[in-house]
Amino acid sequence: MINSNRLETGKRIRDFRLSHHLTQAQFAESLDVSTNFISEIETGKKGVSQYMLYRLYEQYDLSADYLLFGKEKFTLSHSTLSEFLSSLSEDDIHVVIEYLKAMLKLKEVEKKQKEYKSNIK
């Protein structure tokens, strides 16, 4: 059974891909995944992992808020961030900090992988 949230996320990804005139193969290659994987995401058969959300943001500036919930991107400011953080519990703030640390580590690993690949060529 296909989850309606996955289906909506897949539709937003497909709409983005089509609006940028990309085939599934081109889109998949740019994200370093298979065409079949993109097809399964777009049809809601598979969900989007945190890693894939990060790749979509890094590669195409697509926000998780938009992909997962259809919320348009907003401009982040210090006051917006401050308001957001003040609305969280202490435990939630800890989770956000740990998540951000993990994303920064992932970004560093990807940077090193790119450097390594460019040195091989």
Number of C-alpha atoms within 10 A of each C-alpha: 5 11 11 10 14 20 20 19 23 25 17 18 21 21 13 15 17 13 9 10 11 13 13 19 15 14 19 17 13 13 17 10 13 15 17 12 15 23 17 16 21 24 19 21 16 17 20 20 9 11 11 14 18 19 18 19 14 13 11 13 12 18 19 20 13 15 23 19 13 13 11 12 12 10 6 8 9 8 9 12 11 10 11 11 14 11 11 12 10 11 9 12 15 12 12 14 12 12 12 12 12 12 15 12 12 14 15 12 12 13 12 12 12 12 11 11 10 9 8 7 5
